[in-house]
Amino acid sequence: MLSIGDFARFAGVSVRMLRHYDALGLLSPSRVDPHTGYRFYEPALLARADALVAFRSLGFSLEEVGDLLDEGRTPAELAALLHRRRDELRAQIEADGRRLGEVERRLRLLEGDAMSTLTYTEKPLAALTLTQLTDHVDETGEVGERVGPLFDRVYGAFAAAGIEPSGPGIGWYDAVGDGMTFGAGADLGGKAVDGLEVGTLRAYDRAVTTIYRGPMTGIGDAWQELARHVTDAGLEFAGPCREIYLETPEDQDGWVTELQQPVR
């Protein structure tokens, strides 16, 4: 048998952690000397130690590791735990990606890298009848993580109904107090689709518009620049803004989006 020091060295963990795992019942020694209290481990336990360390490195809690190491677990139950952890990691990666985009956006603002390529046009906006889904968030910062899945559901419903919109996807955003109500859809001429709603965006006599080219991680910069342009021109916001997704290739760097802000 191996002493606790040798076992710790071979397992790649500290002696302190081995004692902690023992206290939790995750990895108990094969024998404890009744006189000295020294712990000894069979070499066969290295496989369990290896699995424990591996599961911890994947981000599982010690309680979850205990479940994964439970010899009574079926392969299907183990697979379910791993699938859940995979989904958690994917969600974390997506959230970290949004945070990274926000950090980059703020760096550009601090470093004075303004959206100088944007040009602005004033024009009236026609009324639109959208086949859509709508949602509301209490914090505007939550919109980014909700609007993408909303569009996925809308276009999934279109596909299920055998409909391929001839026009672009359209998003609209209406600030309500500290929160925001928003919608995602397309103009199908008022056609109803199972699972979706039909709503109308009213016409406006005057709106400031611009074309933004690039991924959605940078669209907040464009909206801030447009807002500054509106303020500098002595205008006021007059209604929900719109995003018209003119070109949406697989690579978001190639996206072309028209931003439309009604003003007065």
C-alpha atoms as a printed R data frame, in Angstrom:
    type eleno elety resid chain resno       x      y       z
1   ATOM     1    CA   MET     A     1   0.000  0.000   0.000
2   ATOM     2    CA   LEU     A     2   0.978  3.624  -0.492
3   ATOM     3    CA   SER     A     3   1.469  6.154   2.262
4   ATOM     4    CA   ILE     A     4  -0.735  9.251   2.049
5   ATOM     5    CA   GLY     A     5   2.261 11.275   0.850
6   ATOM     6    CA   ASP     A     6   3.108  8.876  -1.975
7   ATOM     7    CA   PHE     A     7  -0.541  8.512  -2.953
8   ATOM     8    CA   ALA     A     8  -0.947 12.307  -3.058
9   ATOM     9    CA   ARG     A     9   2.126 12.598  -5.293
10  ATOM    10    CA   PHE     A    10   0.907  9.950  -7.739
11  ATOM    11    CA   ALA     A    11  -2.671 11.314  -7.740
12  ATOM    12    CA   GLY     A    12  -1.552 14.912  -8.283
13  ATOM    13    CA   VAL     A    13  -3.343 16.305  -5.228
14  ATOM    14    CA   SER     A    14  -2.226 17.614  -1.873
15  ATOM    15    CA   VAL     A    15  -2.256 15.621   1.342
16  ATOM    16    CA   ARG     A    16  -4.621 18.241   2.757
17  ATOM    17    CA   MET     A    17  -7.102 17.620  -0.087
18  ATOM    18    CA   LEU     A    18  -6.897 13.847   0.443
19  ATOM    19    CA   ARG     A    19  -7.874 14.356   4.070
20  ATOM    20    CA   HIS     A    20 -10.705 16.632   2.919
21  ATOM    21    CA   TYR     A    21 -11.954 14.049   0.412
22  ATOM    22    CA   ASP     A    22 -11.827 11.414   3.140
23  ATOM    23    CA   ALA     A    23 -13.896 13.588   5.469
24  ATOM    24    CA   LEU     A    24 -16.516 13.967   2.709
25  ATOM    25    CA   GLY     A    25 -16.538 10.253   1.967
26  ATOM    26    CA   LEU     A    26 -15.323 10.758  -1.586
27  ATOM    27    CA   LEU     A    27 -11.988  8.978  -1.301
28  ATOM    28    CA   SER     A    28 -11.309  7.017   1.860
29  ATOM    29    CA   PRO     A    29  -7.987  5.317   2.658
30  ATOM    30    CA   SER     A    30  -7.742  1.547   2.531
31  ATOM    31    CA   ARG     A    31  -6.355  1.421   6.049
32  ATOM    32    CA   VAL     A    32  -5.749  3.791   8.926
33  ATOM    33    CA   ASP     A    33  -3.112  2.777  11.478
34  ATOM    34    CA   PRO     A    34  -4.987  2.631  14.821
35  ATOM    35    CA   HIS     A    35  -1.924  3.784  16.758
36  ATOM    36    CA   THR     A    36  -0.465  6.531  14.581
37  ATOM    37    CA   GLY     A    37  -3.514  7.551  12.523
38  ATOM    38    CA   TYR     A    38  -1.448  7.299   9.362
39  ATOM    39    CA   ARG     A    39  -3.509  6.703   6.222
40  ATOM    40    CA   PHE     A    40  -2.590  4.105   3.588
41  ATOM    41    CA   TYR     A    41  -4.081  3.648   0.131
42  ATOM    42    CA   GLU     A    42  -4.277  0.716  -2.257
43  ATOM    43    CA   PRO     A    43  -2.806  1.650  -5.691
44  ATOM    44    CA   ALA     A    44  -6.173  0.663  -7.237
45  ATOM    45    CA   LEU     A    45  -7.659  3.806  -5.641
46  ATOM    46    CA   LEU     A    46  -5.569  5.950  -7.968
47  ATOM    47    CA   ALA     A    47  -8.196  5.412 -10.682
48  ATOM    48    CA   ARG     A    48 -10.896  6.860  -8.404
49  ATOM    49    CA   ALA     A    49  -8.615  9.744  -7.451
50  ATOM    50    CA   ASP     A    50  -7.945 10.370 -11.132
51  ATOM    51    CA   ALA     A    51 -11.671 10.482 -11.901
52  ATOM    52    CA   LEU     A    52 -12.312 12.774  -8.930
53  ATOM    53    CA   VAL     A    53  -9.649 15.257 -10.066
54  ATOM    54    CA   ALA     A    54 -10.920 15.095 -13.662
55  ATOM    55    CA   PHE     A    55 -14.537 15.796 -12.696
56  ATOM    56    CA   ARG     A    56 -13.463 18.689 -10.465
57  ATOM    57    CA   SER     A    57 -11.483 20.173 -13.349
58  ATOM    58    CA   LEU     A    58 -14.694 20.068 -15.430
59  ATOM    59    CA   GLY     A    59 -16.347 22.320 -12.875
60  ATOM    60    CA   PHE     A    60 -18.499 19.794 -11.022
61  ATOM    61    CA   SER     A    61 -19.153 20.503  -7.351
62  ATOM    62    CA   LEU     A    62 -17.904 17.996  -4.784
63  ATOM    63    CA   GLU     A    63 -21.488 16.855  -4.243
64  ATOM    64    CA   GLU     A    64 -21.871 16.253  -7.991
65  ATOM    65    CA   VAL     A    65 -18.522 14.451  -8.082
66  ATOM    66    CA   GLY     A    66 -19.838 12.136  -5.382
67  ATOM    67    CA   ASP     A    67 -22.813 11.335  -7.609
68  ATOM    68    CA   LEU     A    68 -20.556 10.718 -10.598
69  ATOM    69    CA   LEU     A    69 -18.315  8.378  -8.592
70  ATOM    70    CA   ASP     A    70 -21.269  6.467  -7.149
71  ATOM    71    CA   GLU     A    71 -20.843  2.894  -8.270
72  ATOM    72    CA   GLY     A    72 -24.612  2.475  -8.316
73  ATOM    73    CA   ARG     A    73 -24.964  4.992 -11.135
74  ATOM    74    CA   THR     A    74 -25.982  3.626 -14.509
75  ATOM    75    CA   PRO     A    75 -24.170  4.790 -17.670
76  ATOM    76    CA   ALA     A    76 -27.350  6.642 -18.675
77  ATOM    77    CA   GLU     A    77 -27.394  8.553 -15.380
78  ATOM    78    CA   LEU     A    78 -23.716  9.450 -15.739
79  ATOM    79    CA   ALA     A    79 -24.355 10.617 -19.307
80  ATOM    80    CA   ALA     A    80 -27.249 12.799 -18.106
81  ATOM    81    CA   LEU     A    81 -24.971 14.513 -15.569
82  ATOM    82    CA   LEU     A    82 -22.313 15.112 -18.214
83  ATOM    83    CA   HIS     A    83 -24.907 16.441 -20.690
84  ATOM    84    CA   ARG     A    84 -26.142 18.875 -18.051
85  ATOM    85    CA   ARG     A    85 -22.617 20.081 -17.361
86  ATOM    86    CA   ARG     A    86 -22.005 20.499 -21.097
87  ATOM    87    CA   ASP     A    87 -25.121 22.678 -21.389
88  ATOM    88    CA   GLU     A    88 -24.004 24.747 -18.389
89  ATOM    89    CA   LEU     A    89 -20.570 25.287 -19.950
90  ATOM    90    CA   ARG     A    90 -22.101 26.298 -23.285
91  ATOM    91    CA   ALA     A    91 -24.343 28.829 -21.541
92  ATOM    92    CA   GLN     A    92 -21.336 30.149 -19.625
93  ATOM    93    CA   ILE     A    93 -19.326 30.514 -22.844
94  ATOM    94    CA   GLU     A    94 -22.185 32.454 -24.451
95  ATOM    95    CA   ALA     A    95 -22.484 34.716 -21.398
96  ATOM    96    CA   ASP     A    96 -18.711 35.266 -21.334
97  ATOM    97    CA   GLY     A    97 -18.817 36.098 -25.056
98  ATOM    98    CA   ARG     A    98 -21.428 38.788 -24.396
99  ATOM    99    CA   ARG     A    99 -19.344 40.163 -21.532
100 ATOM   100    CA   LEU     A   100 -16.256 40.210 -23.747
101 ATOM   101    CA   GLY     A   101 -18.177 42.116 -26.404
102 ATOM   102    CA   GLU     A   102 -19.261 44.658 -23.794
103 ATOM   103    CA   VAL     A   103 -15.668 45.048 -22.533
104 ATOM   104    CA   GLU     A   104 -14.457 45.614 -26.101
105 ATOM   105    CA   ARG     A   105 -17.252 48.107 -26.722
106 ATOM   106    CA   ARG     A   106 -16.348 50.129 -23.641
107 ATOM   107    CA   LEU     A   107 -12.655 50.015 -24.534
108 ATOM   108    CA   ARG     A   108 -13.451 51.458 -27.955
109 ATOM   109    CA   LEU     A   109 -15.454 54.234 -26.321
110 ATOM   110    CA   LEU     A   110 -12.701 55.001 -23.789
111 ATOM   111    CA   GLU     A   111 -10.032 54.989 -26.494
112 ATOM   112    CA   GLY     A   112 -12.071 57.298 -28.693
113 ATOM   113    CA   ASP     A   113 -12.604 54.779 -31.458
114 ATOM   114    CA   ALA     A   114 -15.986 56.223 -32.449
115 ATOM   115    CA   MET     A   115 -18.146 54.797 -35.199
116 ATOM   116    CA   SER     A   116 -16.864 57.470 -37.591
117 ATOM   117    CA   THR     A   117 -17.918 55.520 -40.674
118 ATOM   118    CA   LEU     A   118 -21.609 55.933 -39.865
119 ATOM   119    CA   THR     A   119 -23.628 58.388 -41.939
120 ATOM   120    CA   TYR     A   120 -27.145 59.467 -41.096
121 ATOM   121    CA   THR     A   121 -30.253 59.952 -43.184
122 ATOM   122    CA   GLU     A   122 -33.634 61.365 -42.218
123 ATOM   123    CA   LYS     A   123 -36.715 59.766 -43.759
124 ATOM   124    CA   PRO     A   124 -40.286 58.789 -42.879
125 ATOM   125    CA   LEU     A   125 -40.998 55.271 -41.684
126 ATOM   126    CA   ALA     A   126 -43.912 53.333 -43.111
127 ATOM   127    CA   ALA     A   127 -46.253 51.333 -40.899
128 ATOM   128    CA   LEU     A   128 -45.361 47.644 -40.657
129 ATOM   129    CA   THR     A   129 -47.514 44.633 -39.872
130 ATOM   130    CA   LEU     A   130 -45.266 41.985 -38.350
131 ATOM   131    CA   THR     A   131 -45.788 38.314 -37.716
132 ATOM   132    CA   GLN     A   132 -43.741 38.140 -34.549
133 ATOM   133    CA   LEU     A   133 -43.070 37.258 -30.953
134 ATOM   134    CA   THR     A   134 -42.684 39.889 -28.242
135 ATOM   135    CA   ASP     A   135 -41.021 39.901 -24.846
136 ATOM   136    CA   HIS     A   136 -40.229 42.238 -21.965
137 ATOM   137    CA   VAL     A   137 -37.259 42.574 -19.612
138 ATOM   138    CA   ASP     A   138 -37.022 44.634 -16.449
139 ATOM   139    CA   GLU     A   139 -33.349 45.427 -17.126
140 ATOM   140    CA   THR     A   140 -32.350 46.622 -20.605
141 ATOM   141    CA   GLY     A   141 -29.034 44.769 -20.301
142 ATOM   142    CA   GLU     A   142 -30.947 41.481 -20.560
143 ATOM   143    CA   VAL     A   143 -32.250 42.197 -24.077
144 ATOM   144    CA   GLY     A   144 -29.144 40.889 -25.866
145 ATOM   145    CA   GLU     A   145 -29.447 37.403 -24.409
146 ATOM   146    CA   ARG     A   146 -33.195 37.197 -25.094
147 ATOM   147    CA   VAL     A   147 -33.646 38.604 -28.593
148 ATOM   148    CA   GLY     A   148 -31.547 35.991 -30.425
149 ATOM   149    CA   PRO     A   149 -33.556 33.026 -29.076
150 ATOM   150    CA   LEU     A   150 -36.740 34.989 -29.831
151 ATOM   151    CA   PHE     A   151 -35.765 35.225 -33.511
152 ATOM   152    CA   ASP     A   152 -34.879 31.512 -33.476
153 ATOM   153    CA   ARG     A   153 -38.388 30.678 -32.303
154 ATOM   154    CA   VAL     A   154 -39.988 32.972 -34.885
155 ATOM   155    CA   TYR     A   155 -38.051 31.544 -37.809
156 ATOM   156    CA   GLY     A   156 -38.589 28.036 -36.480
157 ATOM   157    CA   ALA     A   157 -42.340 28.694 -36.633
158 ATOM   158    CA   PHE     A   158 -41.976 30.047 -40.179
159 ATOM   159    CA   ALA     A   159 -40.105 26.887 -41.220
160 ATOM   160    CA   ALA     A   160 -42.696 24.628 -39.590
161 ATOM   161    CA   ALA     A   161 -45.404 26.435 -41.559
162 ATOM   162    CA   GLY     A   162 -43.413 26.135 -44.801
163 ATOM   163    CA   ILE     A   163 -42.958 29.917 -45.039
164 ATOM   164    CA   GLU     A   164 -39.790 31.636 -46.190
165 ATOM   165    CA   PRO     A   165 -40.127 35.418 -45.693
166 ATOM   166    CA   SER     A   166 -39.197 37.408 -48.779
167 ATOM   167    CA   GLY     A   167 -38.190 40.429 -46.731
168 ATOM   168    CA   PRO     A   168 -35.658 40.968 -43.953
169 ATOM   169    CA   GLY     A   169 -36.031 40.112 -40.296
170 ATOM   170    CA   ILE     A   170 -37.126 43.053 -38.176
171 ATOM   171    CA   GLY     A   171 -36.580 43.811 -34.509
172 ATOM   172    CA   TRP     A   172 -38.129 46.661 -32.545
173 ATOM   173    CA   TYR     A   173 -37.337 47.981 -29.080
174 ATOM   174    CA   ASP     A   174 -39.439 50.206 -26.825
175 ATOM   175    CA   ALA     A   175 -38.009 51.496 -23.546
176 ATOM   176    CA   VAL     A   176 -40.585 51.230 -20.765
177 ATOM   177    CA   GLY     A   177 -39.369 52.681 -17.466
178 ATOM   178    CA   ASP     A   178 -36.148 50.875 -16.530
179 ATOM   179    CA   GLY     A   179 -37.066 47.917 -18.730
180 ATOM   180    CA   MET     A   180 -37.763 47.285 -22.366
181 ATOM   181    CA   THR     A   181 -40.460 45.661 -24.481
182 ATOM   182    CA   PHE     A   182 -39.236 44.264 -27.790
183 ATOM   183    CA   GLY     A   183 -40.306 42.138 -30.708
184 ATOM   184    CA   ALA     A   184 -38.781 39.938 -33.393
185 ATOM   185    CA   GLY     A   185 -40.453 39.036 -36.656
186 ATOM   186    CA   ALA     A   186 -40.927 39.714 -40.343
187 ATOM   187    CA   ASP     A   187 -43.472 41.436 -42.558
188 ATOM   188    CA   LEU     A   188 -45.682 38.698 -44.032
189 ATOM   189    CA   GLY     A   189 -48.463 41.084 -44.969
190 ATOM   190    CA   GLY     A   190 -50.447 40.233 -41.852
191 ATOM   191    CA   LYS     A   191 -50.345 36.474 -42.395
192 ATOM   192    CA   ALA     A   192 -50.994 34.469 -39.222
193 ATOM   193    CA   VAL     A   193 -48.638 31.638 -38.234
194 ATOM   194    CA   ASP     A   194 -49.270 29.094 -35.487
195 ATOM   195    CA   GLY     A   195 -47.520 30.077 -32.280
196 ATOM   196    CA   LEU     A   196 -46.876 33.671 -33.387
197 ATOM   197    CA   GLU     A   197 -48.777 36.916 -33.049
198 ATOM   198    CA   VAL     A   198 -49.515 39.663 -35.553
199 ATOM   199    CA   GLY     A   199 -48.731 43.231 -34.502
200 ATOM   200    CA   THR     A   200 -48.363 46.653 -36.081
201 ATOM   201    CA   LEU     A   201 -45.633 49.271 -35.888
202 ATOM   202    CA   ARG     A   202 -47.137 52.663 -36.624
203 ATOM   203    CA   ALA     A   203 -45.830 55.033 -39.275
204 ATOM   204    CA   TYR     A   204 -43.625 58.020 -38.395
205 ATOM   205    CA   ASP     A   205 -43.141 61.204 -40.394
206 ATOM   206    CA   ARG     A   206 -39.507 61.554 -39.384
207 ATOM   207    CA   ALA     A   207 -36.745 59.173 -38.366
208 ATOM   208    CA   VAL     A   208 -32.946 59.189 -38.212
209 ATOM   209    CA   THR     A   209 -31.456 56.098 -39.846
210 ATOM   210    CA   THR     A   210 -27.994 54.668 -40.448
211 ATOM   211    CA   ILE     A   211 -26.439 51.492 -41.803
212 ATOM   212    CA   TYR     A   212 -24.345 49.424 -39.411
213 ATOM   213    CA   ARG     A   213 -22.052 46.753 -40.814
214 ATOM   214    CA   GLY     A   214 -20.732 44.085 -38.468
215 ATOM   215    CA   PRO     A   215 -21.654 41.660 -35.685
216 ATOM   216    CA   MET     A   216 -24.313 42.214 -33.070
217 ATOM   217    CA   THR     A   217 -21.610 42.569 -30.396
218 ATOM   218    CA   GLY     A   218 -20.859 46.018 -31.823
219 ATOM   219    CA   ILE     A   219 -24.353 47.257 -32.566
220 ATOM   220    CA   GLY     A   220 -24.594 48.955 -29.168
221 ATOM   221    CA   ASP     A   221 -21.773 51.295 -30.236
222 ATOM   222    CA   ALA     A   222 -23.715 52.226 -33.356
223 ATOM   223    CA   TRP     A   223 -26.857 52.968 -31.372
224 ATOM   224    CA   GLN     A   224 -24.894 55.167 -28.963
225 ATOM   225    CA   GLU     A   225 -23.434 57.109 -31.878
226 ATOM   226    CA   LEU     A   226 -26.877 57.510 -33.405
227 ATOM   227    CA   ALA     A   227 -28.253 58.715 -30.052
228 ATOM   228    CA   ARG     A   228 -25.496 61.337 -29.833
229 ATOM   229    CA   HIS     A   229 -26.274 62.453 -33.382
230 ATOM   230    CA   VAL     A   230 -29.966 62.836 -32.485
231 ATOM   231    CA   THR     A   231 -29.117 64.861 -29.375
232 ATOM   232    CA   ASP     A   232 -26.560 67.043 -31.172
233 ATOM   233    CA   ALA     A   233 -29.185 67.814 -33.841
234 ATOM   234    CA   GLY     A   234 -31.595 69.043 -31.164
235 ATOM   235    CA   LEU     A   235 -34.055 66.224 -31.799
236 ATOM   236    CA   GLU     A   236 -35.907 63.908 -29.426
237 ATOM   237    CA   PHE     A   237 -36.767 60.228 -29.592
238 ATOM   238    CA   ALA     A   238 -40.376 59.760 -30.663
239 ATOM   239    CA   GLY     A   239 -41.087 56.052 -30.523
240 ATOM   240    CA   PRO     A   240 -39.730 52.496 -30.590
241 ATOM   241    CA   CYS     A   241 -36.545 52.047 -32.567
242 ATOM   242    CA   ARG     A   242 -36.230 49.412 -35.292
243 ATOM   243    CA   GLU     A   243 -33.474 47.172 -36.603
244 ATOM   244    CA   ILE     A   244 -33.861 45.932 -40.169
245 ATOM   245    CA   TYR     A   245 -31.528 42.988 -40.812
246 ATOM   246    CA   LEU     A   246 -30.762 43.538 -44.497
247 ATOM   247    CA   GLU     A   247 -28.002 40.951 -44.896
248 ATOM   248    CA   THR     A   248 -27.384 38.114 -42.445
249 ATOM   249    CA   PRO     A   249 -24.715 35.693 -43.708
250 ATOM   250    CA   GLU     A   250 -23.459 32.945 -41.408
251 ATOM   251    CA   ASP     A   251 -20.441 35.069 -40.441
252 ATOM   252    CA   GLN     A   252 -21.832 38.013 -38.458
253 ATOM   253    CA   ASP     A   253 -18.919 40.196 -39.569
254 ATOM   254    CA   GLY     A   254 -20.774 40.415 -42.875
255 ATOM   255    CA   TRP     A   255 -24.129 41.454 -41.399
256 ATOM   256    CA   VAL     A   256 -25.747 44.666 -42.637
257 ATOM   257    CA   THR     A   257 -28.358 46.225 -40.348
258 ATOM   258    CA   GLU     A   258 -30.339 49.435 -40.794
259 ATOM   259    CA   LEU     A   259 -30.983 51.275 -37.525
260 ATOM   260    CA   GLN     A   260 -34.131 53.405 -37.493
261 ATOM   261    CA   GLN     A   261 -35.022 55.840 -34.713
262 ATOM   262    CA   PRO     A   262 -38.244 57.884 -34.950
263 ATOM   263    CA   VAL     A   263 -37.662 61.493 -33.890
264 ATOM   264    CA   ARG     A   264 -39.459 64.802 -33.541
